């Protein structure tokens, strides 16, 4: 691979013998001409725009100005949500946006008045309320291993929010006592939901995590806005997410001289190397961050366990490696190599280019789905640090 675009490569043919100033005239002249050429090349090369870098330095919260936003919800990215305003109320159609689902069922809600009491059964559902500053609407939560929201921790401590148990073992008496208007459920969770249905409380499927478009996943916060009658707030927060995501994506795409590094994902988990599919949410993030995913020809929209050797062969010479896991202790390159010595032979490992998200130490499960702009920034910072020189990663860090 040649030198970076901003470096001028040159070689001066110095004479074998220096016999006086006369012999130095030619090489010195050559040197001056080459230096001048380098300056001309630097002068005509477009500088990297730092517009996105400045945008991500903004500290003012989106919730500080919601009055100027529309109170009408329009869905642009989420495939699993449809909203229409009718004379008898706001009609919301909910379906599973997973492209692999063949027998897609649709739920319909008619929203006529705001709801104020909800039960959440996943961390991502909590994150949808958290990013809108509506945690006080959550009266019940299932038992999460890791809870990061300071406000939710306080509500748990003072009894404003109660634990309702886990899938398959819900405390129905506690559920009924919280008097929820709605209970959010997830297609990825199994068991116990039929018992909840017997409580005569409306169950609402939250399929945001099944969206393959990062902005589509975040757009599910608009469902919370509709149900709580906080539509201006939802529009304001989503507009901020959308603006930053698109600005950074477009800035990456506009870099004509950008070299696209390769990236591999996942690692061995139980019965195979678990990778993100080539049509997945994560694959889309890699693309938008200016990288080439080594599994881009894979047609899966979710994750899949593949044979170790098959992924290893593709990822051996990848420039970067993304993976995650939940570890209470420090997770290092050595920790990774201890899982399988073959990992240490991969180029990304040897170069220190392993991007790791510790799910036990970051609110990834709660907030990453509604902060795709920060996930994108994490990857751009790794793949093309010159675009975001001042950005500090939120979720993904290089292992040491």
N, C-alpha and C positions, 0 to 999 in steps of 0.2 A: 504494500500500500504506500502511495506517495505521501509527501508532506501535506499538512493541513493547507486549506485554501489561502489562509492569511499569511503563510510562510513562503518566502521566495527561495527556492532551492537553486544554488549556484555553486560552481566550482571554478577557481581561478588557476590557469595553467602556469604556476610559478616555474621559473627556470631552474635547472638542476644546480647551476653555479651562479652565485651572485658576485659579479666581477666589477660592480660599480653602479652609480646612479643610472647610467645609460641603460643597463640591463633591466632596471626596475621600471622603466617608463611604460613599457607595454603592459605588464601585469597590473600596475597601478591604474592605468587608463581603463583596462578591462574591469577592474574592481569598481571604479567610479561609475562606469556605464551600467554595470549590473545593479549597483545600489540604486541608481536613478530609475532603472527599470522596475525594481521592487517597489519603489515609492509610487510610481505611476500605477502599478497593479493595485496597491493598497488604496490609492485615491479613487480608482474607478469602481472598486468592489463595494457593493451596497453594505452598509453597516447593519448588524443585527438590530432590529427594532426592539426596544425595551418597553413597548406599550403594555404588554401583558405583565411584565415585571412590575411596573408601576401600579397596574390594576390590582395585582395580588397583594400589594402593600397597603391597600385601603383598610382602614380599621373601623369605619363607621358601619354599624349593623344595619341590615336591610330593614329591620323592624322599626327603625327610627323614623321612617317616612312611608306610611302605607296609605294615607288619605288620597294621594294622587293616582292610585292604581284602581283599575276597574273592579267592580264587585261581581262581575260576570266571569264565570269559569269557562275557558276554552282549552280543550285538550289537543296538543300538537304532536307529542312524541310517544306517549303511553299507548300501546296497542291494546291493553286490557281495560281501558276506561273509555266510556262514551257518556257525554252529558248533553241533555237537551232541556230547554226551558219550556214547560207546557202550562196550560191554564190551571191544572190541578196540582202543580208543584214542579220541583226540579227532578227530572228522571235521570237516574244514574245506572248505567249498565256495566256490570263487572264480569270479566272473563279472564281465563288464564292465558297470558300472551305467549307462553312457551310455544315456539314453532313446531315442536315435536308432538304436541298434544293433538290428537286426531278427533276425539269426541269432546269438543269444547262446549261446556255448558255456560249459560249466562244467568247471572243473578240481576234482578232489577230492584232498585230502591226508589221510592218517591219521597223526596225530602220536602217537608212542609214547614217544619219549625226546627230551630237549633237544638242540638243535643249537647249535654254538658257532662255526661258521665259515661266513661268507656272502660272496658277491660282489654288489655293487650296481652297477647300470648307469645310474642317474639320481641327480640331486642330491636329489630328494624322498625316494627310498628311503634315502639316507644320513641325511636329516633325521629319518626315523622311528626310526632307531637313536640318533641324537644326542639327541633329546628324552628318551629313556629312559636316557641315560647308558651305552649299550651299544656305543659305537664300537669297542671292543676286539674285538667279534665280526666286524668287517669285515676280511677278509683280502685283498680285491681290489676295485678301483674302475676304472671306465672313465676316460678322460682328460677331466676337467672343465676348462672354461676358467677358471671362478672357483670356488675352494674357500675357504670361510670358517671351517670348524670348526678351532679351534686344535689340538684333540686329533688330528684326522685329519691335519693337516699334520705333526704330530710323528711319527705312525705312518708316514706316507709317507717322511719323512726317515730314520727308523731301520729301515725295511724291514719293519716289522710288517704294513703294508698295501702292496700293490704295484699298479701300473697294469697293466691287462690290454688296453689299446688301446681302439679305438672300434668302433661298430657297423660291420659289414662288414669289419673288419680286426682282429679279436681275435687276441691272441697265445695260441694254444691250449696251447702248452707251459707258459706262465706260469699259465694258468688251471688246468691239471691239477696243477701243482706246488703251488698254494695249498691243495689238498685241501679244497675247499668242500663243505659239506653241502648247500647250496642256492645257486642263482643267481637273483636277482630280475631279471625282464625287464619291459619296458613295451610296451604296445600301440602307443604313439606312435612307437616306434623301429622302424626297418626294416633288415633285413639283418644277417646274422651269427649270429642266434640258432639257426638250424638247425645250424650248425657247432658251437655250444656243446652242442647236444643230443647230438651224436655223442661228446661226452666222457663220456657216461653219468652226468651230474650232474643231479639234478632241477632243472628250471626252474620258477620260481613267478612267475606274473603279478601285478604290483602295479598295481591299477587305482584306487588312491586318488584320483588327480588327476581321475578321470572322475566322481566323486561331485558332485552339484549341491547337496547340503546341506553347509555348511561343517563341521558337527560330524561328518557322515558321512565326510568326507575325513580328518579327524583320527582317527577311530575305527579306521583301518587300523593304528594303532600296536598295537592289540590282537593283530593277526596276528603281529607281531614278538614280543609277549609270549608267545603260544602256542608259537611255534617254539623260543624260547629258554628256556621254562619260567619266564619272569619275569612271570607273569600278575598278581601283586599289584602289581608296579611299573607295569605298563601300566594297570591299573585306577586306581591312584592318580593317575597323570599325566593320564589322560583325565578323571577326575572333576574335577580342578582346572580343566582347559580348559572342560569343560561348565558347571561352576558359574559361572565368570566370564562366559562367553559368554551364558548364559541370563539372568543377573542384569542385564547391561547391555542386552540386547535387551528385556527386560521393563520396565526402567526407562524406556527410550525410548518404548515403547508406552503406558506409563501417564501420559505427559505430555499431559493433555487439551488444553492450549493451544498445543501444539507446531505450528509452521508447517513443513510438509514442503517442503524445497527440491528443485529438479529437478537431475538430474545426467546428463551424457553421458559415454561412455567411448571410449577408443581414439583412433586418428588414422590418417591415410593411411600405408599400408605397401604398397609395390609396386603391386599391382593393385586397390587399393580401400581404403576406410576400414574398418579392422578393429575391429569392435565386439564386446562381450560379448553373447551372446544373451539374450533376455528371460526364459529359464528356466535361466539359468546360475548357477554358483556365485557369480560376482560380482554378478549381479542380486539374488540372495538377500541378500548382504551389504548392498547399498544399501538394500533394503527394511528389513532389521532395524536398520539405522543411522538410520532415519527420513528417508529420501529417496525421491523419485519418479523412477524411471529412465525416460528419454525413449524407450527401446526396449522398454518392458515388454510391449508387445503382440506382440513378436517371439517366435516359438515355438521358436527354437533353444536347445539346452542347452549349446552350446559357443560358440566365437567364429566370426565370419563376416565376410568382406570384402564391403562394400556400396558402392554408388556414392557418391562423395564428396559430391555435391550433396544426395543424399537424407538423409545423416546431418547434414550441415552445416545444412540447413534445420530439422531437429529440434533440434539442439544449439545453434543460434545464440543463443538467449535462456536457455539452461540456467544455473542458478545456480552449478553446480560442474562441473568437468571432470576425469575420472580418466584417466590414461594412464601408460605405463611405457616403459622402454627400457634398453639397456645402453650406458653411456657412461663412458669412463675419465676424461674431463674434466668440468668443471662444466656441468650442463645448466640453462639459464635460460629465462625467458620469451622473451628475444631469440633464443635458439637455436631455440625452438619456432617463432617467427614466421619465422625464416630458412628453415625447412622449407617453409612455405607462408604467404604474406602474409595469406591469408584468415583464418588462425587468430587474428590480432590484432584482428579485428572481432567476435569472439565475446564475449558478456557475461562469461563466466567468466574469459576472458583479461584483459579490461579491468579487472575487479575484483580481479585477483590471486588467483583461486579455482581455479587449476590444480593438482591433486594429482598428484604425480609420484613414482614409485618407480624409483630407479636400480638396475637389476639387477646392475650391476658393482660397486656399493658397499654393497649390503645383502644379507644371506643369504636373500633372498626365495625363490629356487628351492629352497633347502635346507629352510627352516623355516616359511615362511608357511602351507603346507598343513597343518602340525600346530600352528599357532598362530592359528586363526581368531579367537580372542578378542582378539588383538592387532590383527589386520586390522580387526575390527569397531570396536575402540577408536580406531584411526586415523581411520576415517570418521566416527564419532560426534564425535570431537574437532574435525573439520573442519565438519561440518554443524550440530552443537549443542554448542559448546564449554562452555556453562554446565553441562553434565552431567558433564564430566570436566575440571574446572579445573586439576588438578595433573598430568594425564597428559601424557607426552612421546611423540610419535609414534614408531613403530618403523620402519615401511616407507614410508609415504606422507607427503611433505612438500609444502608450498606452494612453487611455483616463485617466484623473485624476479627 
